[in-house]
Amino acid sequence: MSITVNIYYTGTGDSALKFVREMVDSGTVDRIRKVPGNLRYEYFVPVDDCQTVLLIDSWKDQASIDRHHASPMMSKIAELRDKYDLHMKVERYVDDDGIPESDDRFIRK
């Protein structure tokens, strides 16, 4: 079972992009990607909303997320969210079985 959390960071102006830049430049993103159980940690910018950045954050299981949340990196993330005055919308998805065969026929590989 994997868990994916989509976090939409929204601020004013380019504050969300500055947040991402500081997360990358500080090495925090690289450290998170090396945490055991992390499967994906990537940022994206919606084409129709330049004040929002989407983080796709995937983990092997809830225990992996809990270890990440207990790590010192979470203090850094919270500090930067406050610094850039970002607000969040969060979506959470659990993938128990991967892509079902009935959906696979719609995927062009």
C-alpha positions as CSV (number, residue, x, y, z in Angstrom):
1,M,0.0,0.0,0.0
2,S,1.4,3.4,-0.9
3,I,0.0,6.8,0.2
4,T,0.1,9.9,-2.0
5,V,-0.5,13.4,-0.5
6,N,-1.1,16.3,-2.9
7,I,-0.4,19.6,-1.2
8,Y,-1.3,22.8,-2.9
9,Y,0.7,25.7,-1.5
10,T,-0.9,29.0,-2.3
11,G,0.5,32.5,-1.5
12,T,0.6,35.9,-3.1
13,G,2.8,37.0,-6.0
14,D,5.6,34.5,-6.4
15,S,5.8,33.5,-2.8
16,A,5.0,29.8,-3.5
17,L,7.8,29.6,-6.1
18,K,10.2,31.3,-3.7
19,F,9.3,28.7,-1.1
20,V,10.0,25.8,-3.5
21,R,13.3,27.4,-4.6
22,E,14.4,27.7,-0.9
23,M,13.3,24.1,-0.2
24,V,15.5,22.9,-3.1
25,D,18.5,25.3,-2.5
26,S,18.6,24.4,1.2
27,G,18.9,20.7,0.4
28,T,15.7,19.9,2.2
29,V,14.1,18.3,-0.9
30,D,17.1,16.1,-1.4
31,R,17.1,15.0,2.2
32,I,13.3,14.2,2.1
33,R,13.8,12.1,-1.0
34,K,16.4,10.0,0.8
35,V,14.1,9.3,3.8
36,P,13.4,5.5,3.9
37,G,9.9,5.0,2.5
38,N,9.7,8.1,0.3
39,L,8.6,7.2,-3.2
40,R,8.2,10.6,-4.7
41,Y,8.6,14.3,-3.7
42,E,8.0,16.6,-6.7
43,Y,6.7,20.1,-7.2
44,F,4.6,21.3,-10.1
45,V,3.0,24.7,-11.1
46,P,-0.6,24.6,-12.4
47,V,-0.7,26.4,-15.8
48,D,-3.7,28.4,-14.9
49,D,-2.6,29.5,-11.3
50,C,0.9,31.0,-11.0
51,Q,0.4,31.6,-7.3
52,T,0.0,28.0,-6.4
53,V,2.6,25.1,-6.4
54,L,1.5,21.5,-6.1
55,L,3.6,19.0,-4.2
56,I,3.1,15.4,-5.0
57,D,4.5,13.5,-2.0
58,S,4.3,9.7,-2.0
59,W,5.2,7.3,0.7
60,K,5.5,3.5,1.1
61,D,3.1,3.5,4.1
62,Q,1.8,5.5,7.1
63,A,4.8,4.6,9.2
64,S,7.1,6.2,6.7
65,I,5.0,9.4,6.7
66,D,5.0,9.4,10.5
67,R,8.8,9.1,10.6
68,H,9.0,12.0,8.2
69,H,6.6,14.1,10.2
70,A,8.7,13.5,13.4
71,S,12.0,14.5,11.6
72,P,13.7,17.9,12.0
73,M,12.9,18.6,8.3
74,M,9.3,19.3,9.3
75,S,10.4,22.3,11.4
76,K,12.3,23.7,8.4
77,I,9.2,23.2,6.1
78,A,6.9,24.9,8.7
79,E,9.4,27.7,9.1
80,L,9.4,28.3,5.3
81,R,5.6,28.1,5.0
82,D,5.4,30.8,7.6
83,K,8.1,32.9,6.0
84,Y,6.3,32.9,2.7
85,D,2.8,33.1,4.2
86,L,1.6,30.0,2.4
87,H,-1.8,28.4,2.8
88,M,-2.4,24.7,2.0
89,K,-5.1,22.5,0.5
90,V,-4.4,18.8,1.1
91,E,-5.6,15.7,-0.7
92,R,-4.7,12.2,0.3
93,Y,-4.9,9.0,-1.7
94,V,-4.2,5.4,-0.8
95,D,-3.2,3.0,-3.5
96,D,-3.8,-0.6,-2.4
97,D,-3.6,-2.4,-5.8
98,G,-2.0,-0.1,-8.4
99,I,-3.8,0.5,-11.6
100,P,-6.7,-2.0,-12.2
101,E,-6.7,-3.9,-15.5
102,S,-10.0,-2.3,-16.4
103,D,-8.2,1.1,-16.5
104,D,-5.0,-0.1,-18.0
105,R,-6.5,-0.3,-21.5
106,F,-6.9,3.5,-21.4
107,I,-3.3,4.2,-20.8
108,R,-1.1,4.8,-23.8
109,K,2.4,3.4,-23.1
